[in-house]
Amino acid sequence: MTRAWPAAALAATLIAALTAPAGARGTIAQVGIPNRAPAAGQRIEFQVAVTAPDAAGLKAGAYGVQVEVRTADGAQIAATEPVVGTSDVTPDRGVVLVPSLELPNGLNGNFTVTAILLEGGAATERSDPQSLVIGGIATAPAAAPAPNSPAATGFALDGSFTSNHDIAGGRVGQNGLLSLDGKLDQNTSFSASGGITTAGGGNKPLISVRTKQSQTQFGTFAPSFDPSVFDGPSGLALSYRAAPDDRSALQFAYLSGARGSLNPYNAFAVNETLPIGKVTKFGITTGAFNVSGDPASLTGEPQPNAGTFLGLSVGREQGASRFGYGLRYGLQWYRDKLGRSFAENAIAATANLLTGKASWAFDFHRGSAFFTNLLAPGVTPDRQNAHVALNVPFGVVTTSFSVSADADDLNSTKAQRNRAVTESFSLTAPLKNGDSLTYSLNGSTAHIGADPLVSATATNTASAGDSQNIGYNARRGLYTFGYTLGYTNQHDNQSNTTHSTQNGISVSRAVTTGLNVTANVNLNTNVSGNSASTSSGLSGTLGLGYALGPLNLTGSFGTSRTRPFLGLRPEDAATMNLGLKFLQSKNFSVQAGFTQTAGAGSTTQTGTINATQRF
């Protein structure tokens, strides 16, 4: 295959003979998930290994990673904050970054995890999705065979089957998920997942085949190209990406979404990426879509019937210049269900600058009034946002300052429209002398303006908030102690005030070999100008862990209560989590989990069994 193929493919498939952004100078080599069966509300960590096949590599501060957690249907439920790499990445030295995330409460079942590589503030690569069982137990996939082993050049297969069963609901919430990872030969690897469920919107099949120069995916997932026009719509999809070298790629995707709804749709998109110079990228994405069904009768917003879209992007990585930027423009042409024609656009600009040890970040986004975000959920129609952030380290002290300006209803005639300005400041000072002490301070203000030309009686509103948090941890022999104290104040010019405090104490002890005990107690209070919003709360958790040979047992027992100043007190809540892991051999393991939650007049029980057989 010659280097002339990108231009020929572009001329044959795109409207104009344009070039596109360079391929990423780095790649995600591996995503590790130490805890594949976390409980809802638990904080978990991910280990993302970044390598650089390109000799230019990645410079410290010019790249980062972020991890998304999505449902089987592709809807995002949580995402980590971006973690910036502080070391150079070269072909001879990779870097492992560890983003962390506190899972939302109330989750249970199978979810997917995807790592995103960020270069110059833009997403340049997404890892293959991996399974995560929240509220149950799952095992990590077996390690790949060593390069010198016989299996490294032949067929290999790892697989796991996860079964979740809502034992309180009986026939409701039962599902099973089969995940396979392997390779056909030295150059071709694959992964597959799918399952059966008795609950709506359950496990969806996904098959991915990868070679050194291409990746093909088929199943129910969310393909992503350009955040301004085609990024993250979920449905039954087919995606193909060809990358003959590290600096160019051609991708296409077909998507059939919202099946079973009143307005299912189909979309096709093509993306071309090529380099301009050594550090600049330019890209083009184009495609078409159509939406079935009748027009909505209860809204005056245009509902697309059929249309086309075009996205352009250009970006420059920071590199040795310590400066990077990205510009994106999305354009839509469509007719709505009433026969009206629209030409809508979306604009995004980002910039990153390192000046000494200080780092600056700027981003700007705007979507026109009737831009349909059917294929680009991250674009909000009729909204403009600008954000500036500064981080400056002073020895062990890190300061952060940011200002955001938001404007909604840009073309509205409302008397009071959302024109919010938010400022925040934080200070973090960790001290290490065997013990650790951390302190953070945050402040913010927001303003919503009124338009006196529309209404002379419209009023401006303003709100402000501040928070402080102190944490202290110490280790004494077999004991580890922790204490946290924090408060939050919120008030506005409408005489609404709230003062919240949080006190937490934790103690853990290694009782004997293999046995650990942890206890946590938290006291929360809310004092408000509105007595109905004033309350106090107390919660506590006792955790146990025991490991003996191939057997590992875990358990936690928690309770919480809330006492309002006015009204009836709610029922106390209680939670119990039990886990078991048994490693029978290197090739076979069994894990099980049980969770019971009681409160608000009901009791919910869930159980999970996971068996992993390595082939």
Phi and psi in degrees as a GROMACS rama.xvg file:
@    title "Ramachandran Plot"
@    xaxis  label "Phi"
@    yaxis  label "Psi"
@TYPE xy
-95.8443  169.228  THR-2
-75.4512  -7.46427  ARG-3
-78.7808  -11.4957  ALA-4
-62.8188  -33.0523  TRP-5
-62.1602  -41.7695  PRO-6
-65.8317  -40.1944  ALA-7
-65.7993  -42.5325  ALA-8
-65.0299  -38.5242  ALA-9
-65.1043  -43.7481  LEU-10
-65.294  -31.425  ALA-11
-81.8977  -27.0449  ALA-12
-112.25  -20.0958  THR-13
-110.223  164.214  LEU-14
-70.7486  -41.4066  ILE-15
-125.16  151.998  ALA-16
-83.1779  83.7838  ALA-17
-116.262  160.384  LEU-18
-100.301  173.277  THR-19
-141.02  174.238  ALA-20
-66.4336  154.137  PRO-21
-65.8656  152.945  ALA-22
-66.8414  161.47  GLY-23
-63.2785  144.172  ALA-24
-83.2049  -7.55217  ARG-25
-128.278  171.064  GLY-26
-147.944  154.847  THR-27
-86.9997  111.068  ILE-28
-81.552  -35.4458  ALA-29
-162.472  147.533  GLN-30
-122.078  116.895  VAL-31
-101.837  137.387  GLY-32
-125.332  91.7658  ILE-33
-57.4236  -37.0732  PRO-34
-116.739  101.051  ASN-35
-91.7173  4.90405  ARG-36
-137.399  58.6279  ALA-37
-75.9895  161.854  PRO-38
-87.9084  153.923  ALA-39
-59.112  137.448  ALA-40
85.3833  -4.66973  GLY-41
-84.2807  148.896  GLN-42
-90.7883  128.074  ARG-43
-127.023  160.389  ILE-44
-118.548  152.28  GLU-45
-123.706  146.69  PHE-46
-115.288  109.361  GLN-47
-110.658  114.73  VAL-48
-91.1079  124.42  ALA-49
-113.442  129.561  VAL-50
-123.057  169.061  THR-51
-133.384  96.8882  ALA-52
-68.4786  -23.4103  PRO-53
-77.6965  136.642  ASP-54
-61.8758  -26.5401  ALA-55
-69.097  -27.5994  ALA-56
66.9319  -165.928  GLY-57
-122.487  133.456  LEU-58
-87.6828  147.482  LYS-59
-56.7708  133.925  ALA-60
86.169  -10.7249  GLY-61
-102.797  4.39955  ALA-62
-146.477  166.047  TYR-63
-168.158  179.361  GLY-64
-136.174  155.519  VAL-65
-142.941  148.275  GLN-66
-121.61  132.671  VAL-67
-110.22  144.897  GLU-68
-116.239  124.956  VAL-69
-127.982  160.348  ARG-70
-75.6198  173.174  THR-71
-62.1412  -24.7336  ALA-72
-84.8172  -2.26291  ASP-73
94.9088  0.440915  GLY-74
-75.883  129.295  ALA-75
-76.3204  130.128  GLN-76
-109.987  -20.9188  ILE-77
-165.402  158.378  ALA-78
-153.529  143.965  ALA-79
-76.116  162.276  THR-80
-72.2025  146.5  GLU-81
-60.4069  135.907  PRO-82
-108.718  120.434  VAL-83
-88.2089  135.204  VAL-84
-73.5336  133.195  GLY-85
-104.913  4.46279  THR-86
-128.934  149.154  SER-87
-66.7621  145.325  ASP-88
-111.961  125.246  VAL-89
-127.307  168.352  THR-90
-59.4054  -21.1683  PRO-91
-96.3861  -10.3154  ASP-92
-144.829  117.06  ARG-93
-92.3529  171.075  GLY-94
-133.107  138.894  VAL-95
-108.138  120.33  VAL-96
-105.42  147.65  LEU-97
-124.877  84.0849  VAL-98
-75.9286  150.263  PRO-99
-127.255  160.242  SER-100
-151.679  137.317  LEU-101
-96.5567  113.037  GLU-102
-66.8545  141.935  LEU-103
-64.0155  154.802  PRO-104
-75.6654  158.398  ASN-105
83.9288  11.686  GLY-106
-94.0828  145.578  LEU-107
-161.02  129.819  ASN-108
126.098  -160.282  GLY-109
-96.3184  134.165  ASN-110
-135.69  170.079  PHE-111
-118.331  149.237  THR-112
-120.854  130.198  VAL-113
-131.377  129.508  THR-114
-93.7788  142.443  ALA-115
-121.087  129.02  ILE-116
-91.1804  128.243  LEU-117
-111.179  128.209  LEU-118
-130.066  120.012  GLU-119
62.8923  28.6452  GLY-120
85.4458  -4.38998  GLY-121
-112.244  146.407  ALA-122
-75.0451  122.02  ALA-123
-112.346  -14.5432  THR-124
-160.159  145.457  GLU-125
-121.879  136.291  ARG-126
-75.6721  164.341  SER-127
-64.6748  143.234  ASP-128
-66.9378  141.689  PRO-129
-118.795  155.181  GLN-130
-84.3844  145.967  SER-131
-139.326  125.486  LEU-132
-103.479  109.059  VAL-133
-96.1841  129.969  ILE-134
85.9545  6.37818  GLY-135
-141.39  -156.413  GLY-136
-128.169  135.097  ILE-137
-143.334  160.053  ALA-138
-109.809  151.887  THR-139
-73.692  148.504  ALA-140
-64.5866  149.923  PRO-141
-64.512  150.209  ALA-142
-66.0963  149.739  ALA-143
-68.0452  151.102  ALA-144
-64.8535  149.329  PRO-145
-61.4342  150.199  ALA-146
-58.0198  -30.4905  PRO-147
-92.9726  1.03607  ASN-148
-79.3383  156.649  SER-149
-59.9293  -31.0518  PRO-150
-71.5964  -14.1729  ALA-151
-68.1778  -20.9919  ALA-152
-111.366  0.351912  THR-153
-123.855  -161.784  GLY-154
-74.4474  136.747  PHE-155
-143.5  146.398  ALA-156
-146.082  129.348  LEU-157
-118.927  142.03  ASP-158
-149.993  158.119  GLY-159
-148.308  150.242  SER-160
-125.904  126.988  PHE-161
-115.658  130.385  THR-162
-120.864  124.545  SER-163
-114.806  138.178  ASN-164
-141.332  123.459  HIS-165
-81.7286  96.5377  ASP-166
-72.8219  -15.305  ILE-167
-81.6983  -36.6694  ALA-168
-87.1049  -6.8293  GLY-169
68.635  -101.254  GLY-170
-83.9426  -2.68908  ARG-171
-98.589  135.7  VAL-172
84.856  17.3787  GLY-173
-86.5733  133.979  GLN-174
-157.623  159.725  ASN-175
-137.794  142.525  GLY-176
-129.052  126.087  LEU-177
-107.133  125.847  LEU-178
-122.958  134.492  SER-179
-129.456  138.553  LEU-180
-135.15  136.555  ASP-181
-174.945  -166.835  GLY-182
-147.208  148.1  LYS-183
-86.722  -36.8843  LEU-184
-154.587  -167.521  ASP-185
-64.9467  -26.0311  GLN-186
-107.783  -7.00317  ASN-187
-127.824  122.421  THR-188
-122.725  164.431  SER-189
-150.779  161.996  PHE-190
-145.234  150.882  SER-191
-150.061  145.976  ALA-192
-148.686  151.261  SER-193
177.411  169.542  GLY-194
-171.579  -173.772  GLY-195
-125.459  151.855  ILE-196
-152.574  151.402  THR-197
-98.4283  -1.45264  THR-198
-106.204  146.743  ALA-199
-63.9916  145.456  GLY-200
68.0985  32.2399  GLY-201
-81.2454  -148.014  GLY-202
-65.9484  137.801  ASN-203
-116.197  145.478  LYS-204
-77.1794  146.162  PRO-205
-148.88  128.292  LEU-206
-123.139  133.5  ILE-207
-133.374  129.7  SER-208
-121.704  127.771  VAL-209
-124.867  139.17  ARG-210
-124.588  -178.419  THR-211
-65.942  -21.7461  LYS-212
-121.486  2.28925  GLN-213
-156.868  163.962  SER-214
-146.246  129.916  GLN-215
-120.45  130.685  THR-216
-128.457  141.233  GLN-217
-145.082  134.634  PHE-218
144.645  -157.108  GLY-219
-100.324  107.229  THR-220
-158.057  -172.967  PHE-221
-121.745  92.2615  ALA-222
-66.6385  149.222  PRO-223
-137.729  131.23  SER-224
-121.316  -77.7571  PHE-225
-116.767  124.465  ASP-226
-59.3794  -18.8186  PRO-227
-86.2878  -18.8868  SER-228
-137.869  -31.4075  VAL-229
-149.115  95.5892  PHE-230
-154.067  100.058  ASP-231
90.0057  10.8726  GLY-232
-69.0392  136.681  PRO-233
-104.928  144.643  SER-234
168.093  -168.123  GLY-235
-73.98  117.07  LEU-236
-136.041  156.49  ALA-237
-129.16  127.12  LEU-238
-133.596  140.087  SER-239
-136.128  133.896  TYR-240
-131.277  123.253  ARG-241
-112.566  127.968  ALA-242
-136.847  91.3934  ALA-243
-68.7547  -18.2645  PRO-244
-147.48  -173.653  ASP-245
-83.5555  -0.382997  ASP-246
-124.528  3.30827  ARG-247
-148.374  152.369  SER-248
-159.772  151.069  ALA-249
-127.908  129.895  LEU-250
-133.561  149.297  GLN-251
-144.151  158.593  PHE-252
-150.897  143.072  ALA-253
-119.17  136.46  TYR-254
-135.627  134.274  LEU-255
-119.244  107.027  SER-256
-115.736  166.381  GLY-257
55.8818  37.2804  ALA-258
-62.2999  139.442  ARG-259
85.7392  -5.17539  GLY-260
-93.1817  -179.292  SER-261
-74.232  -20.2881  LEU-262
-136.159  70.9076  ASN-263
-68.2959  155.991  PRO-264
-141.082  161.831  TYR-265
-128.994  145.645  ASN-266
-147.82  147.261  ALA-267
-132.149  135.226  PHE-268
-140.149  146.898  ALA-269
-128.49  137.652  VAL-270
-132.152  135.805  ASN-271
-122.724  134.475  GLU-272
-128.88  130.863  THR-273
-146.685  155.267  LEU-274
-82.9208  152.534  PRO-275
-122.819  106.766  ILE-276
71.9579  -155.514  GLY-277
-91.4932  -28.137  LYS-278
-126.581  -12.7595  VAL-279
-91.2467  141.926  THR-280
-119.483  148.208  LYS-281
-140.375  139.43  PHE-282
-142.731  157.757  GLY-283
-139.333  136.889  ILE-284
-130.901  133.163  THR-285
-143.227  158.882  THR-286
175.23  -172.066  GLY-287
-143.219  158.542  ALA-288
-150.123  158.395  PHE-289
-143.979  149.384  ASN-290
-122.416  126.727  VAL-291
-87.1446  174.309  SER-292
96.4081  174.514  GLY-293
-91.8643  160.806  ASP-294
-66.4025  148.954  PRO-295
-69.709  136.358  ALA-296
-93.2915  -13.568  SER-297
-107.275  9.99927  LEU-298
-139.873  148.333  THR-299
-93.1875  -0.286521  GLY-300
-70.6084  142.28  GLU-301
-61.8868  135.117  PRO-302
-112.661  116.587  GLN-303
-60.2081  146.269  PRO-304
-109.443  -48.8882  ASN-305
-159.842  147.353  ALA-306
-170.129  177.941  GLY-307
-127.576  164.582  THR-308
-146.206  156.617  PHE-309
-143.168  132.804  LEU-310
-127.406  135.258  GLY-311
-122.497  143.184  LEU-312
-146.245  146.379  SER-313
-143.094  140.13  VAL-314
-154.889  154.983  GLY-315
-132.158  125.168  ARG-316
-72.6778  156.667  GLU-317
-62.1849  -49.9824  GLN-318
54.0469  -145.82  GLY-319
-71.5263  -20.1546  ALA-320
-78.6047  -11.5453  SER-321
64.5668  19.8368  ARG-322
-135.091  135.641  PHE-323
-142.019  155.081  GLY-324
-149.676  163.513  TYR-325
-147.604  136.484  GLY-326
-127.35  133.708  LEU-327
-134.279  142.303  ARG-328
-138.836  126.4  TYR-329
-117.998  139.151  GLY-330
-133.463  134.453  LEU-331
-124.054  139.914  GLN-332
-123.428  122.32  TRP-333
-153.78  159.265  TYR-334
-110.366  137.772  ARG-335
-90.5229  -177.723  ASP-336
-66.7176  -17.5528  LYS-337
-96.7152  6.01996  LEU-338
86.8334  5.88014  GLY-339
-83.0488  146.662  ARG-340
-102.548  142.955  SER-341
-136.415  144.352  PHE-342
-127.11  104.243  ALA-343
-118.023  157.969  GLU-344
-141.959  162.915  ASN-345
-139.567  139.538  ALA-346
-126.942  139.656  ILE-347
-142.186  139.627  ALA-348
-140.348  136.428  ALA-349
-134.186  153.356  THR-350
-151.146  144.921  ALA-351
-134.301  137.479  ASN-352
-142.061  132.863  LEU-353
-108.236  121.94  LEU-354
-123.387  101.999  THR-355
65.8482  -125.038  GLY-356
-93.5738  -5.87101  LYS-357
-86.3081  142.103  ALA-358
-122.425  134.601  SER-359
-113.073  146.418  TRP-360
-140.392  138.836  ALA-361
-138.498  138.029  PHE-362
-147.653  149.353  ASP-363
-139.065  133.326  PHE-364
-137.396  141.378  HIS-365
-152.004  134.503  ARG-366
-120.559  139.111  GLY-367
-71.5842  172.329  SER-368
-59.4134  -40.1515  ALA-369
-119.576  29.2033  PHE-370
-66.226  121.281  PHE-371
-85.3167  123.848  THR-372
-95.8936  27.8126  ASN-373
-55.2512  -41.8959  LEU-374
-104.148  -5.81538  LEU-375
-137.057  78.1695  ALA-376
-59.4689  -21.4636  PRO-377
-75.7174  -9.44602  GLY-378
-96.3147  125.64  VAL-379
-101.336  117.645  THR-380
-61.8663  147.838  PRO-381
57.8324  39.3876  ASP-382
-140.298  142.873  ARG-383
-129.565  136.659  GLN-384
-139.829  135.136  ASN-385
-130.399  139.927  ALA-386
-143.438  133.569  HIS-387
-128.295  132.861  VAL-388
-134.477  145.192  ALA-389
-134.45  129.8  LEU-390
-121.813  125.207  ASN-391
-130.869  118.527  VAL-392
-88.5651  139.332  PRO-393
-124.901  88.753  PHE-394
65.3864  -122.058  GLY-395
-86.4544  -6.0221  VAL-396
-94.0019  132.827  VAL-397
-118.732  128.976  THR-398
-114.887  144.037  THR-399
-135.133  136.508  SER-400
-137.198  137.334  PHE-401
-146.499  152.148  SER-402
-133.508  131.12  VAL-403
-125.21  138.427  SER-404
-124.483  119.77  ALA-405
-118.314  144.569  ASP-406
-141.139  120.848  ALA-407
-108.577  168.15  ASP-408
52.357  51.5026  ASP-409
-61.237  -35.3988  LEU-410
-106.018  20.4892  ASN-411
-85.8158  157.733  SER-412
-106.581  19.6047  THR-413
-66.0291  148.677  LYS-414
-71.1322  -34.2483  ALA-415
-125.817  109.84  GLN-416
-113.85  155.211  ARG-417
-74.4584  107.702  ASN-418
-127.892  85.9425  ARG-419
-103.769  137.478  ALA-420
-121.967  125.55  VAL-421
-124.932  127.798  THR-422
-116.947  143.013  GLU-423
-141.948  149.769  SER-424
-140.536  136.351  PHE-425
-137.149  149.655  SER-426
-135.89  125.394  LEU-427
-124.307  127.305  THR-428
-133.84  89.5424  ALA-429
-83.6396  139.167  PRO-430
-121.015  135.154  LEU-431
-124.371  113.892  LYS-432
-143.948  39.5469  ASN-433
95.6862  -47.3827  GLY-434
-94.1667  177.978  ASP-435
-141.242  139.247  SER-436
-130.386  128.718  LEU-437
-126.171  147.291  THR-438
-141.795  135.762  TYR-439
-137.934  143.864  SER-440
-131.147  129.521  LEU-441
-132.542  140.681  ASN-442
-139.269  147.422  GLY-443
-151.601  151.146  SER-444
-135.642  148.632  THR-445
-137.202  142.076  ALA-446
-130.359  133.904  HIS-447
-120.344  117.143  ILE-448
-92.4846  157.927  GLY-449
-111.758  154.734  ALA-450
-104.199  100.456  ASP-451
-67.3397  -18.4307  PRO-452
-72.3533  -23.5219  LEU-453
-89.2478  -41.6621  VAL-454
-148.032  125.348  SER-455
-71.4634  -17.989  ALA-456
-95.827  -0.42104  THR-457
-65.7166  142.375  ALA-458
-118.588  151.466  THR-459
-86.6105  145.676  ASN-460
-123.809  149.002  THR-461
-142.259  146.95  ALA-462
-141.465  155.191  SER-463
-144.405  153.427  ALA-464
-151.971  153.04  GLY-465
-147.197  153.331  ASP-466
-148.459  149.314  SER-467
-135.684  143.615  GLN-468
-139.192  135.381  ASN-469
-124.776  133.191  ILE-470
-130.99  137.391  GLY-471
-135.223  131.141  TYR-472
-130.825  139.51  ASN-473
-144.591  147.702  ALA-474
-121.932  127.597  ARG-475
-132.493  102.726  ARG-476
62.4388  -123.363  GLY-477
-83.5714  -4.21738  LEU-478
-103.76  146.427  TYR-479
-126.36  125.659  THR-480
-113.904  146.589  PHE-481
-143.529  143.609  GLY-482
-141.187  135.223  TYR-483
-129.983  141.919  THR-484
-138.783  127.654  LEU-485
-149.034  156.677  GLY-486
-145.338  157.295  TYR-487
-136.717  133.452  THR-488
-117.224  134.772  ASN-489
-132.864  132.931  GLN-490
-154.701  158.427  HIS-491
-143.831  178.685  ASP-492
-84.8784  11.4486  ASN-493
-105.635  16.7801  GLN-494
67.459  27.2603  SER-495
-98.4466  122.661  ASN-496
-134.022  147.735  THR-497
-146.508  132.93  THR-498
-123.691  120.494  HIS-499
-120.33  139.685  SER-500
-127.977  151.982  THR-501
-138.025  127.833  GLN-502
-123.841  130.274  ASN-503
-138.126  137.51  GLY-504
-128.001  134.29  ILE-505
-132.26  142.161  SER-506
-137.602  130.984  VAL-507
-131.556  150.347  SER-508
-147.414  135.649  ARG-509
-83.7713  101.623  ALA-510
-67.3596  -49.0951  VAL-511
-156.402  -178.514  THR-512
-58.1551  118.465  THR-513
88.4189  -9.40014  GLY-514
-115.967  124.152  LEU-515
-128.16  143.773  ASN-516
-127.01  134.442  VAL-517
-132.371  137.707  THR-518
-131.199  138.995  ALA-519
-132.367  138.601  ASN-520
-132.451  131.541  VAL-521
-130.654  135.697  ASN-522
-119.849  125.058  LEU-523
-124.82  140.448  ASN-524
-134.783  145.621  THR-525
-129.624  116.232  ASN-526
-113.458  117.879  VAL-527
-124.851  154.428  SER-528
-62.5451  -24.5551  GLY-529
-95.9998  111.569  ASN-530
-58.4307  -30.1873  SER-531
-65.2926  -19.3804  ALA-532
-100.167  5.89585  SER-533
-90.968  132.515  THR-534
-159.187  168.312  SER-535
-135.101  152.824  SER-536
-144.64  152.294  GLY-537
-137.403  133.094  LEU-538
-140.318  151.558  SER-539
-149.197  150.115  GLY-540
-139.175  136.142  THR-541
-119.341  123.633  LEU-542
-118.303  143.991  GLY-543
-130.13  142.157  LEU-544
-140.443  134.787  GLY-545
-142.115  128.676  TYR-546
-126.021  129.198  ALA-547
-142.701  104.946  LEU-548
60.208  -127.667  GLY-549
-79.324  -2.33262  PRO-550
-104.538  133.712  LEU-551
-133.385  122.012  ASN-552
-117.962  138.698  LEU-553
-135.25  152.222  THR-554
-160.198  147.558  GLY-555
-144.204  144.213  SER-556
-132.971  124.321  PHE-557
-134.818  154.7  GLY-558
-143.873  150.951  THR-559
-148.22  148.899  SER-560
-141.751  149.308  ARG-561
-128.591  134.604  THR-562
-122.494  105.145  ARG-563
-75.7586  154.986  PRO-564
-69.6752  -35.734  PHE-565
-126.395  150.591  LEU-566
90.5668  178.529  GLY-567
-76.3275  141.209  LEU-568
-78.0876  139.739  ARG-569
-74.2506  161.956  PRO-570
-66.7162  141.718  GLU-571
-62.0491  146.87  ASP-572
-107.179  146.914  ALA-573
-138.715  142.823  ALA-574
-134.636  137.836  THR-575
-131.092  130.765  MET-576
-124.579  129.938  ASN-577
-127.199  137.499  LEU-578
-137.388  148.014  GLY-579
-140.205  136.113  LEU-580
-133.393  130.684  LYS-581
-131.154  115.444  PHE-582
-97.6192  96.3492  LEU-583
-70.0242  -38.0924  GLN-584
-159.444  -177.946  SER-585
-65.9253  -23.3302  LYS-586
-102.877  -11.318  ASN-587
-141.242  130.731  PHE-588
-144.256  154.795  SER-589
-130.333  134.975  VAL-590
-132.335  149.967  GLN-591
-144.282  150.956  ALA-592
-144.815  150.577  GLY-593
-141.206  132.901  PHE-594
-131.207  134.145  THR-595
-129.83  128.404  GLN-596
-124.874  127.055  THR-597
-124.892  140.354  ALA-598
156.047  161.039  GLY-599
56.4689  34.2428  ALA-600
79.5378  10.3494  GLY-601
-143.892  159.024  SER-602
-127.316  128.927  THR-603
-116.983  133.935  THR-604
-127.558  134.68  GLN-605
-134.045  146.607  THR-606
-137.77  148.362  GLY-607
-136.447  137.355  THR-608
-126.631  132.387  ILE-609
-131.091  128.476  ASN-610
-123.273  130.579  ALA-611
-119.456  125.747  THR-612
-119.119  118.703  GLN-613
-89.6357  128.01  ARG-614
